[in-house]
Amino acid sequence: MIAELVSSALGLALYLNTLSADFCYDDSRAIKTNQDLLPETPWTHIFYNDFWGTLLTHSGSHKSYRPLCTLSFRLNHAIGGLNPWSYHLVNVLLHAAVTGLFTNFSKILLGDGYWTFMAGLMFASHPIHTEAVAGIVGRADVGASFFFLLSLLCYMKHCSTRGSSARTWGWFLGTGMCAGCSMLWKEQGVTVLAVSAVYDVFVFHRLKMKQILPTIYKGKNLSLFLSISLLTFWGTSLLGARLYWMGNKPPSFSNSDNPAADSDSLLARTLTFFYLPTKNLWLLLCPDTLSFDWSMDAVPLLKTISDWRNLHTVAFYTGLLLLAYYGLKSPSIERECNGKFVTNGKQNANGHSCHSEVEYGNSEIKPSFASKVENGIRNNASQRTQLPSTENIVVLSLSLLIIPFVPATNLFFYVGFVIAERVLYIPSMGFCLLITVGARALYVKVQKRFLKSLIFYATAALIVFYGLKTAVRNGDWQNEEMLYRSGIKVNPAKAWGNLGNVLKSQSKISEAESAYRNALYYRSNMADMLYNLGLLLQENSRFAEALHYYKLAIGSRPTLASAYLNTGIILMNQGKTEEARRTFLKCSEIPDENLKDPHAHKSSVTSCLYNLGKLYHEQGHYEDALSVYKEAIQKMPRQFAPQSLYNMMGEAYMRLSMLPEAEHWYMESLRSKTDHIPAHLTYGKLLALTGRKSEAEKFFLKAIELDPTKGNCYMHYGQFLLEEARLIEAAEMAKKAAELDSTEFDVVFNAAHMLRQASLNEAAEKYYDLAARLRPNITTILKLECISPV
């Protein structure tokens, strides 16, 4: 129990500094903009949508069905809103719990001693876990690992009680339920059933490859056959149900997510896909260079046989085969086990009855070491009957390392990443176990005390280095700026682009522009970066340049609705109404099929229709405007804020003198957003027009109360007062409006007109002059206004 507690404590301590971290990278889409987390969204939607809130059967869905993880996010949101502290706390506590379970699992295999302790500490401190623990969306991997280990431990209990207790099927039921929960946290969780089968066949029953078929064919062990059959049935059922639930279609990804999958060269695809597991293993062994994202060109394609990285691939698979051969070979020597001689492992009661010569064949070990030979504990007969051999553990370690990683290998279907560090969270269990059992075997094998100490302290040093790297890497996950800067070396295009977004949010405009241009230097056809640079330029009134980059973004991705939207807005403001109209119409016709974020696309399409309606409205085509507004309402997604759209519907009906309909939409606007100022002003005008003067004045005053710094509010109230012949009060409102919005021509001109109506000609002339300076091209009209009689 001490080993479990200490390992969990280390796992907890290493990640405590992440509690102060902000939301980073994918957290925004999975949490901040995910409608499934909001209380007004029915919680049942979680079971029909993917991890990012998109309908699972939608063609653009990521198909990542993780409802239990999303449900945990929703609980976090219900308790702490969007405070990242509570989300990080759950992740850290889950990691500590997984570490404790892994240490307990290691104890079953390695015994209650310092090698179990080493395995637990190595898992707790491994830097590859940083993304899964420090990044909130990594909770899917950590939660899946928790139920993965529970399922495996339940199956081990099932094996040990099979044939001797009726509770054995209770443990099997627990295995199936936990496996299902693990899969509902993340897809790879279902692979625990295959790992359980490996444990039963190769560890518990200690069968070798040559013995498996004869055992099944002759029916020597019906209980084993029944358990494996049930595991296969349950695994097939879970996978079938999941495939059916996601619409029987695999997900589709962009070529930048997984360039090898999009390559036209079969040789390049084959060589790269064979190399990627080698790269993943190197990240486990030497996690010196880590990154938040490994897509695009982070791992260049292997296009020829002469690429030197193919040597790594050959070395990796050679080593893997040698380890598998070592664990699965049939030993030809005889060794004593529980007082009986065993040949080829055939004398075996429960699979845990004997040890290989590696552990116990060393008769030269000195007495001072004999009591610590296995795990730092006295090595007696009862201990020997409980622990599997090194070969058994190697087989199980390899299965833990390989089987959960298989879904990420592109073997059965293409995945949406090149390398994902958080995907290695479960496979790292097999890696830590493999390193530990290898070090233990060497420790037992060598004769000299110096070499034993060297092996022990080298393993301890590896754990220390892993812990230090984890602490350093956690610092990168404190905020998005540090995270993206740390990834420039691995994926410069993605890192510079995301860094540009962060710098822009910090109002560091020139630095953000440089970051976007750096990103485009490495990858010139990134539609998102072209759009982001265009948006930055637009916000800084560099409209010609903005239009250029929007057009490049559309050329790179013709379905990028937001680029059409902003292009149309610029054209409309430049008076190019026909071009703007065509742009908005084209945007409104783009379908949302196979789009990564259909919700954002629908929002942009709705905004395009809203602006097209405004364009028709300004041209006096009110019926056309209404038709477009109605189409916008039909296409509007749940997360779209509709108050401005509803208000413009009311305005159009007002222009058509359809006052009851106008009032309905003004009220709808106020219902959707009670503090929407334009709706207060327009509804106030309607009330005044229909004779409800006192009600109208309340809405004008409420608008001023909502934003006392907005000159337009005073202007509308002043016009109301002018119509009521309250000239002095109207003049005061006009002055206030002109003072607050002294750069707005319409406000200043109307203020001057109202002051003239109130016979305050000197003040009126002052504001006519100001209006003339704002728009010199209409100076003559203003002069006529000044000298015309009141």
Secondary structure, DSSP 8 states (H G I E B T S, - for coil): -HHHHHHHHHHHHHTGGGGG----TTHIIIIIT-GGGSTTS-GGGGGTB-TTSSBTTSTT------HHHHHHHHHHHHHHTT-HHHHHHHHHHHHHHHHHHHHHHHHHHH-SSHHHHHHHHHHHH-GGGHHHHHSGGGHHHHHHHHHHHHHHHHHHHHHHHTTT-TTHHHHHHHHHHHHHHHHHH-GGGGGHHHHHHHIIIIIIS---HHHHHHHHHHTS-HHHHHHHHHHHHHHHHHHHHHHHHTTS------TTT-HHHH-S-HHHHHHHHHHHHHHHHHHHH-TTS--S---TTSS----STT-THHHHHHHHHHHHHHHHHHHH----SEEEETTEEEETT---SSS-S---HHHH--TT--HHHHTTTTTSS---HHHHTT---HHHHHHHHHHHHHGGGGGGTTSSS--S-S--GGGGTTHHHHHHHHHHHHHHHHHHH---HHHHHHHHHHHHHHHHHHHHHHHHHHHHTTSHHHHHHHTTTT-HHHHHHHHHHHHHHTT-HHHHHHHHHHHHHH-TT-HHHHHHHHHHHHHTT-HHHHHHHHHHHHHH-TT-HHHHHHHHHHHHHTT-HHHHHHHHHHHHT---TT-S-HHHHHHHHHHHHHHHHHHHHHTT-HHHHHHHHHHHHHH--TTS--HHHHHHHHHHHHHTT-HHHHHHHHHHHHHH-TT-HHHHHHHHHHHHHTT-HHHHHHHHHHHHHH-TT-HHHHHHHHHHHHHTT-HHHHHHHHHHHHHHTTT-HHHHHHHHHHHHHTT-HHHHHHHHHHHHHH-GGGHHHHHHHHHS--
